[in-house]
Amino acid sequence: MTVQETSASGDSAGQQTATDKQPQSNRAHVIVIGNEKGGSGKSTTAMHLIVSLMKMGFKVGSLDIDARQGTLTRYVENRAAFNDKKRLKLPLPDHRPIYRSELPDANEAKLDERERFTTALGEMVLNCSFVVMDCPGSDNYLSRLAHACADTLITPINDSFIDLDMLARIDPDSLAIKGPSIYAEMVWDARKRRAAIDGGTIDWIVMRNRLSHLDARNKRDIAEIVDKLADRIRFRQAPGFGERVIYRELFLKGLTLLDLREKGVGIPMSMSHMAARQEVRSLLEVIGFKPAEGEELPI
């Protein structure tokens, strides 16, 4: 199995074997889950990626940049509690929440946040193979720091014009793209900052979550606009996660769909669960986890 690392244009920039367990650059590959709108499935996406990578044998660090809301942090805590209750050994990431500074002076607050962020990330990039960051559904200094450090940026959006408005301004009559919106402009700034810091690039992937199973006109319109935007503001597309109750139910136990086959978990697999697992596999393959011929992703 190989792990492909792609540039912002989608071209292969190198690869590593999953059996090596270490990035070629001797530092962790940083995956940021970001969107300035809440409720798009960022924490669910982050946790499924974290567990997927751990099941492949990688050491994974996770940073909750949205520590005040703390959804990813509670997800990891729920997982640890489930392990204790069931006497299991489901893998856990090296997890840390990063809180916003409470210092009254704006400049001092930024310095405080930068120090705590860079200290946590600096330790993880040396000790882990991957670091996954979950960002808040708002624009703040910590979120911008995280975006500028991304090797891979994944932006989940709900399949609606409300979420699409974060990426572009759309003419209500013709549905023509009038220009990039606030989040797309922020990503552009992050790409410039990343290039200035170390000459690196950010591979931006947009995934449409909660897709309807019906072939509605709204779904087709959004698909066409996203296709046009992909070329215009330079991102790749990935299949997202469907609207499935199981994603929300598993949160309370700290579980993902990838854990259901583990002995002792006690949740029977259904056809819906199998379909959801395929959604996770499809996302991993778009990111760059592609099995060699005759192999399958171990999830």
Beta strands, then each sheet from edge to edge (+ up, - down):
strand 1: 2-6
strand 2: 12-17
strand 3: 29-33
strand 4: 60-64
strand 5: 94-97
strand 6: 130-134
strand 7: 152-158
strand 8: 168-170
strand 9: 177-180
strand 10: 203-209
strand 11: 236-239
strand 12: 289-290
sheet 1: 2+ 1- 12+
sheet 2: 5+ 4+ 6+ 3+ 7+ 10+ 11+
sheet 3: 8+ 9-
end
